[in-house]
Amino acid sequence: MKKTGYTLILILAAALFSCNSSKKRDNAASSTADSLSITQIKYAKGFKVKDCANYKLVDVTDPSGESDMVYKYALLERGTDGKEIPAGYEIIETPVPIS
């Protein structure tokens, strides 16, 4: 189960950091460093992404609603400080090294 969870997070991280749209850039430009910007995902369901200054908060849920379980991940830029990340989030440094 853990291996599947990490694989899902790697796929999400790759999708989030590799895709740039003009709407996403406009949202990032209009937000301040202290405020959160929620990324609008068009086709995928079951997760929310909150874009912060040097990290992204990803909440993964069951899109069918059969489970109340929420997995919380903080995608932190490698080499930056993550002191402001809320408690309860598992920190994943990005980019994720290939091993």
C-alpha positions as CSV (number, residue, x, y, z in Angstrom):
1,M,0.0,0.0,0.0
2,K,2.8,2.4,0.9
3,K,4.5,1.7,-2.5
4,T,1.3,2.5,-4.3
5,G,0.8,5.7,-2.3
6,Y,4.4,6.9,-3.1
7,T,3.9,6.1,-6.8
8,L,0.6,8.2,-6.8
9,I,2.4,11.1,-5.1
10,L,5.3,10.9,-7.7
11,I,2.8,11.0,-10.5
12,L,0.9,13.9,-8.9
13,A,4.1,15.8,-8.3
14,A,5.3,15.3,-11.9
15,A,1.9,16.4,-13.3
16,L,1.7,19.5,-11.0
17,F,5.2,20.7,-11.7
18,S,5.4,19.9,-15.4
19,C,2.1,21.4,-16.6
20,N,1.9,25.2,-16.9
21,S,-1.2,26.9,-18.1
22,S,-1.8,30.7,-18.5
23,K,-4.7,30.5,-16.0
24,K,-2.3,29.0,-13.4
25,R,0.3,31.6,-14.0
26,D,-2.3,34.4,-13.7
27,N,-3.4,33.0,-10.4
28,A,0.1,32.8,-9.1
29,A,0.9,36.3,-10.2
30,S,-2.2,37.7,-8.6
31,S,-1.6,36.0,-5.2
32,T,0.7,37.4,-2.5
33,A,3.4,35.4,-0.8
34,D,1.4,35.1,2.4
35,S,-1.9,33.9,0.8
36,L,-2.9,30.5,-0.6
37,S,-3.9,29.9,-4.1
38,I,-6.0,26.8,-4.9
39,T,-5.2,25.2,-8.2
40,Q,-8.2,24.3,-10.2
41,I,-8.0,20.8,-11.6
42,K,-10.2,20.3,-14.6
43,Y,-10.4,16.5,-15.1
44,A,-8.9,14.7,-12.1
45,K,-10.9,14.2,-8.9
46,G,-10.0,13.1,-5.4
47,F,-7.4,15.7,-4.5
48,K,-6.9,19.4,-3.8
49,V,-3.8,21.4,-4.4
50,K,-3.0,24.6,-2.4
51,D,-0.2,26.6,-3.9
52,C,2.0,28.4,-1.3
53,A,5.3,30.4,-1.5
54,N,7.8,27.5,-1.8
55,Y,5.6,24.5,-1.3
56,K,2.3,22.9,-2.4
57,L,-0.2,21.2,-0.1
58,V,-1.9,18.2,-1.6
59,D,-4.9,16.6,0.1
60,V,-5.8,13.2,-1.5
61,T,-9.3,11.8,-0.8
62,D,-11.5,9.1,-2.2
63,P,-13.4,10.6,-5.2
64,S,-16.2,8.0,-4.8
65,G,-16.8,9.1,-1.2
66,E,-16.6,5.5,0.1
67,S,-13.8,6.4,2.5
68,D,-13.3,9.4,4.8
69,M,-9.5,8.9,4.8
70,V,-7.5,12.0,3.7
71,Y,-3.8,11.7,2.8
72,K,-1.9,15.0,3.3
73,Y,1.3,15.8,1.5
74,A,3.5,18.9,1.3
75,L,5.6,19.1,-1.8
76,L,8.5,21.3,-0.7
77,E,11.1,22.7,-3.1
78,R,14.4,21.0,-2.3
79,G,16.8,23.1,-0.3
80,T,14.1,25.4,1.1
81,D,12.9,25.7,4.7
82,G,9.5,24.0,5.5
83,K,8.9,25.6,8.9
84,E,5.6,27.1,7.8
85,I,4.1,23.8,6.6
86,P,1.0,23.0,8.8
87,A,1.2,20.0,11.1
88,G,-0.1,16.7,9.8
89,Y,1.4,16.9,6.3
90,E,4.0,14.4,5.1
91,I,6.9,16.4,3.5
92,I,8.1,15.3,0.1
93,E,11.1,17.3,-1.3
94,T,10.8,18.1,-5.0
95,P,12.2,17.3,-7.4
96,V,12.1,13.7,-6.2
97,P,15.5,12.0,-6.9
98,I,15.5,8.9,-9.1
99,S,17.1,6.0,-7.3
